[in-house]
Amino acid sequence: MTTHLEDRKTQEATASWLDEANIRACLAAAEPCAEQAAGILQKAEGMQGLTADDVSVLMNLEDPGLLQALFRTAEKVKEQIYGPRIVLFAPLYVSNRCVNECAYCAFRAGNPIERHSLTRAQVVREAEELVRQGHKRVLLVAGEDPSAEGFQHVLDSIAAVYAARVCNGEIRRVNVNIAPLTVEQFRRLKQAGIGTYQLFQETYHRETYEKYHTAGPKKDFLWRVTACDRAMEAGIDDVGIGVLFGLYDWKFEVLALLQHIRHLEERFGVGPHTISVPRLEPADGSEFAAVPPHAVPDADFRKMVAILRLAVPYTGIIMSTRENAEMRRETLRLGVSQISAGSRTDVGGYAEGCDEAPGQFELGDHRSLEEVARDLAAMGYVPSFCTACYRMGRTGMDFMDLAKPGDIKTHCDPNALSTFMEYLLDYAAPDTRAAGMLLIRQRLSAMDPQTRAFTEGQIAEVEHGKRDVFV
């Protein structure tokens, strides 16, 4: 069994990919040249990704015409790869016990809030409430408790979520966002049946990281930045990474994020399954969080999402409910492929519904899953509750082998519509159901005859009472 100290032996070597000098050089050399930018955007349409130098040029664009060209290109690439599908999920907080001191977080150890971890029965009730809303996919979240009991609580909570049943509904996939683990612990996490392991570096700038993470295991920059390596060594081939934008210069963070992605691609043959782009939001007991030292303006945030879509076209981009409804709507067309809905960031928030309990941070979008699904349908997007790829083994390299030539659409398009139909029949209000049925008919009419016939067959099975229909 590997230990924390044994896993640390190769950390310096595996983190050598993070090259701040190279990032500085790219940023210093970048010029907002119209001709060069146009060439980069043309290159991006080929959906083969962009270099750090390419990204540096695009990040410096300010000309309104060039920005619109950037947005159009991102929209074109997003449509080509993902179509109108938007994957939906909800975070499920199972503990706010945490030993870390992170200046921006309401769960930090020194913040005098009530601490508790959900019992197995409470986790089941939380999952049942999410099922009643229509959710099929959750992201399990917990504060960092480095004790053996803390890790076992995570494993027990995953099992409890999978055990929850309401009539014919259940949570079909649990992804996790928890603190870094040893390789051996990651193996146990994989055995628990998770989908994606998600971890945000928060900031790749070491000096800034040390400034805002002052105590606890999270203070160890290298242990965190190499966590995805250990997860993938353990056989978890879908990992999700991200930055908490607002702690440091967003342009530096984007280039560092890309270095991380390239490192994973070179070492494991495949990069992260998803990228998350949360911005720093106010948090209970944190004056710092209300005034980010490097706040990202809305205009730069939109630009950043579009650039990421072009830089890593086949990697999912997640937009959480930190952002308000309007920003979430705008970034859907620019590259976002997954969003949370009906979120609570307090422990026990779904079943207990206590609005006074402090969450990890303030939400910007308080809409229910129903409202989000109806809004998506009205905009022409298909709310997808599909979890088929995880269960069919289409993960990691296997997923990318299908995604890059476009073959994944033969699975995703039918599955998105059949799972949306399931949601409409089992959970949706009449007006949402009407809007959804209309959208399904529209999407079917846009399919080629063979795919349409197959998809109609899946939908018919759902209409006749079968559930969890996928290919």
N, C-alpha and C positions, 0 to 999 in steps of 0.2 A: 504494500500500500504506500503510495507516495504521500509525502508530507508537504506542508507549506514551505519548509526550509529546502527540501529537495527540489521542489518546483522552482524555487527562486534561483537555483544555480545557473539556469540558462536565460534568465530574464534580461540581463544586459545585452546578450547576443541577439535575442529575439526582438528587442526593442530598438536595435540599431537602425531600423528603417525610418524612425522618426528623426528627420533631418531639418532642424530649425534654420540652419544656414541656407539650405537649398530653398526653403520657403521664402526667406527674406530676399534671396536673389531673384526668385520668380516675381515677387511683388514689386521689387525695385525696377525690374526690366520692362514690366508691362506698360504699354502705351495704348490709349483708346483710339487706335487707328481704324477708320471706317473700312478701308479696303481689307485689312487683315481680319477684322471682325466678320465681315461678309464671307470671307473664305472659310473661317472657322465654323460659321453657321452652316455653310454648304457641306462641309465635312461632317458635321453633326447629324445631318439628315441621313447619312449612311449608317447610323446607329451602331458605330464601332467604338464609341466613347471619345473622350478628349484627354489631351495631355495637361499637365500642370501649367505649362506655358499658355495653352489655349484658354484654360479656365481663368488665368490671371488677366488676360486681355478682356474677357467677357465681364469679369467682376468690376472692371473699371469703366464700363460703358455708362454714359450719362445722356447721350443724344437720344431724344424721344423716338426718332425714327428707327435707330438701331435697337433700342429696347423693345419696340414693337416687333421688330424682326426676330429678336431673341425669343419673345413670347410666342410668336407664331410657330417658330421652329420647335420649341418645346411642346407646344400643343400638338403639332403634327407627329412628333415622335411618340408622345404619350398615347395618342389615338392609335397609331400603328401597332404598338406593342401591347397595350392594355385594353384598347377599345373603351367601351363605356362602363366597364366593371369597377365598382368601388367596394373593397372588402371592409366589413364592419366588425368591430369587436368592442369589448368593455374591459377596463382594468378592474381587478379584484384585489383589494388590499386586505391581507390576512394578519398583519402585525405592524404596529408602529414602534415597536421596541427597537432601539438603535443605539449603538455605542459610538457612533461617529459624530464629529463636530463639523458640519458643513454649513457655512455662514448663511446660505440661502434657503435652507430646508426647515420646515416646521417640525419635522421629526428628529432634528438633531438632539443629541444627548442632553445638552444643557437647557433645552427649552422646557419649561415646567408645564407640560401637558399630561393628561391622563394616558397612561401606557397600558396597552393590553394586546394580547394575541387571541385570535378567534379559536374557539374549541372546534373539534371536528363537526359537531352538530351545528355550530354557528356557520361554519364554512358551507356546509350543505344547504343551510337556509339561504345564505347569500347566493349560491349558485342557482338554487330553485327560483329565487326572485328574478335573476337574470334570464333564466329559461322562460319564465312567465312573460317577460318582455319580448322574447323572441331571439335572444342571443344564442349563438352556437359556438362562439370562440371567445375565450377570455385571456387576459394577460394578468397572471398572478404576480403580485408585488408584495414585498416585505422589507422592513428595515433590516439593517445588518446586525445579526446576533451570531457571533462567531462560535458559540458553544455547540456541542454535539446536539443538544436539545433544539437549538434554533434551526439547524439544518434538517433535523428529523421533522420538525414542525412544518417545514416547507414540503417535504415529501408526503407527509400525512395530509396536508391541505390539498395537494394535487390529487391524491386518491379520493379525497372527499368530494372534490368538484366533479370528478368523473362518476362518482356514485350517485350524484343527485339526479332525480327523475321527477318530472311533472307531467302526468298523463303520458303522451308519446314523445315528450321533448326532453332533451339532455344537452349538456355542453359536450361538444365533440372534439374540441382541441384546446389544450391548455398550453399557452406560451408563458414564459417566466421572465421577470425582470428582478433579479436578486443579485446580491454581492458576489464578487469573484470567489471561485472555489479552487480546490486542488483538482488535478486530473482524475483522481479516484472518486472524488465527490461528483465531478461532472459525469462520470460513468454511471453513477447511481441516479443522477438526475435524468439521464437519457433513458435508463431502465424504467423510470417512473412514467414514461410515455409522453414527454413534452414534445412540443413542436419546435419553436424557435427559442433560443436563449438570447435574451436582449440585455445589453449593458451599455450605458452611455459613459464615455470618458469624462463628460462634463466640460473639460477644456484640455486641449493638447499642449497648452503652453505651461511648461513646468513651473515657472516662477509664480504664475497666477494660480495654478493648482495648489501649490504649497501655501499660498496666502489664504485661500478660502477653505482649505481642508486642514484643520489644525490639530485634530486628535482622532484616535481610533484607527482601525485597519485601513480605512479609506485614505488615510494620509499617505500611504505607500503608492506613489504614482506608478511605479513599474509593475507592481502586483496587479493593478487595475488595467493598465494599458496592454498587458499580455494575457488577459483573461480569455479572450476569444481564441487565442492560440491553444490554451489548455482545453477549452471546450471542444475545439475541433480535433485535437489530439484524442480526446475521449470518445469521438465518434458522433458528436453533435454537429451535423454539417450545415444546419441553418442557424446562423447567428445574426443578431441585429445590433447595429452600433449607432451612435449619435453624439451630438454635442448639445450642451445647454448654452444656447446662444445668448450673449449678454455679459458673460464673464470676461471675455477677451475679444479682440478684433475678429469679426466674422470672416474676413478674407483669409486671415491666418488659419483659422479653424477649418475652413473648407479645404484648403490645400493639405493640411495635416490629416484630415479625414480621408482624403484621396490617397495619401501615402499609406494609411492604414489599410485601405481597400486593396491597393496594389500589393502590399506585403502579404495579405491573406491569399490573394490570387496566386502569387508566385510560390508561396509555401504549400498551399493546400489545393491549388487548381481551381478554386472558386472563392469569390469574395462574399461579403455579407448578403443575406437574403433581403434585409431591409435597412434603411437609414431613417432615423427619427430626427426631427428638426425643432425641438421645443425651444421657445424663448423663455427667458427668466421672467417669472410672474411673482406678484406679492405672495408672501406666506406668513401665516400666523406666527408672531413673535420674532420676525426678522425685518428690521428696518432696512437692512441692506438689499433684500430682494425687491423692495418697492422702487429702488433707484439703481438699476443695473449700471455698472461702471462702463459698459460698452453696449448700450442699448442698440438694437438693430431696428432702424426705421422700417415702416411698412414697405416703402418702395424698394429698399435693399432686400427685404425678406422675400418679396415676390421674385426679384431678380435671382436670389440665391436658389430658390426652389427650381426655377427654370434651368439654371446652370447645372444643378445636380442631376436633373433629368437627362440632360445632354451628355454629361460627363460619364455617368454610369447608367445607361438607358435601360438595362434589364434588372436593375435593383429596385425593389419597392421603396416608396417614400411614404412615411407615416406622418399624419398630422393629427395631433391630439386635441382635446378640448381645452387646452390652454388658450388656443386662439378663438376669437369670436366667430360667429356663424358666417359673417360676410367674408372674412379672410379665408376661412375654410372653403367657401364656395369658389372664391377667386383662384386659389391654388390647386383646386381639383384639375382644372384644365391645363395648368402649368406643369404638372408632373406628379401630384399626390395620387397614390393608388390605394391607400388604406387610411381609415379614420375611425376613431373611437366615437361612441354615441351613448348618451344617457349616463355619462360617467360620474362616479363618486370617487374621491381620493381620500375619504376617511374610512377607518376600519369599521366594518359592519354597516356601512352606509346604505346598502340596498334594502336589506331586510328591516333594519331599525329605523332608517329614514330620519335620523336626528340631524337637523340643520345646524345645531350649535356645536357639534363635534368638529374639531379642527381637522381639515384635510392637509395633505402634504403641501398643497399650493392652491391658489385661487383659480377657479375655472373661468374661461371666457365664453364658453358655449354651454348653456344649461338645458338645451333641448333634449327631449326624450328620444329613445330609439325610434319610436313611431314618427315623431316630427322630422327627424333626420331622414328616415327612409322615404317619407312622403315628399320632402324637399328634393331629395336626390332624383326621385322618379319624375318630378315636375321639370327638372333640368335635363332629363334624358339619360341620366346615369342609372345603371342597374345595381341596386344594393345586393351584394353577394355575401352569402353566409356559408360559402363552400369551404370545406376542410379536407377535400379529397386528396390533394397532393401529399399531405402529411401521411395519410393512411395508406396511400398507394405507393409510397416510397419515392415519389417524385420530389426529392429534396436535393439540396447541394448541387453537385455537378450534374446529376440526372435531370434536375429541373432546368438548369441552364442549357443543357443539350437540347431540350425541347423548346425553350423560350427563344433562343437566338435565331433559329430558322423559322420561328413563328408557329411551330406545331402545337405549342401549349394551348393555343386558342381552341383547338378541337376538343379539349377537355374543359377549359375555363368557361367558354361561352355557354355551352349547354348546362354546366353545373351551376353557373351564376343564375340562370333563369329558373332552373328547377328548384334551387334553394330559395330564391325569391318568391316563387309560387307557394312554396311550403309556408313561408312567413306570412304571405297574404292570406292564405286560407286559415291558418291557425292562430294568428295574433293581431292582424291588422284591423283597424276600424274601417267602416264602409267607404269613407272617402279615400282613404289610403289604398284600400283594395281596388277601387275603381281606377285610380290613377295608375296603380301598378299593373293591373290587367291590360290597360291601354298600352303601357310601355312594353309589356311582354309581346303583345301583338305586333307592335312596331318593330321590335328587335327581330322577331321571327321573320317578318317580311323582308328584312335586310340581309338575311342569311342566304347562302347558296342552297339549292334544293336538297342536296344530300344532308348537309348539317341541319337544315331546318327540319327535315323529316325525322332525323334522329332525336333532335331536341324536343320536338312535339311529342315523341314517344315517351321521353323522360317526364315531361310535364303531365302527360296523361296519366302516368303511373301515380304521380303525386295527387292529382285530382281524384283518383280512385282510391285514395287512402294510404298508399305506400309512402313511407318517409325515408329520408336519408338516401335519396336516389342520386347516384353520381357515376361518373366514368373516369 
